[in-house]
């Protein structure tokens, strides 16, 4: 995660917009576990992985759309999904990926927690009112 956060900091300093794709659910044999993340810039630069290469191209396309429109997307890939076969998900499992705009404020919050050595989790709104979809709350071990 440290490499991902450091790279996003470089991108923000260069004036890039960043989307974050996160595996939110897996079924069966999946290439990456829930929680795996991939950051994508508005220029198509990538750091991290959500599938070990199987569906990255489709996720990058979705991330570029999210950055252009500002609306988060929930993606599902599985062996029964024609697009998944086209992009290479043939491991027999299924994954669900949530793609959203990631802000400099998000980054600073996460980096500060990591620098303090504090564990944290992120509560993310996946469904519901469009005004809340994609909103997140970072919950820190210290309770802050």
Secondary structure, 3 states (H helix, E strand, C coil): CHHHHHHHHHHHHCCCCEEEEEEEEEECCCCCCCCCEEEEECCCCEEECCCCCCCHHHHHHHHHHHHHHCCCEEEEEECCCHHHHHHCCCCCCEEEEEEEEECHHHHHHHHHHHHHCCCEEEEECCCCCCCCCCCEEEEECCCC
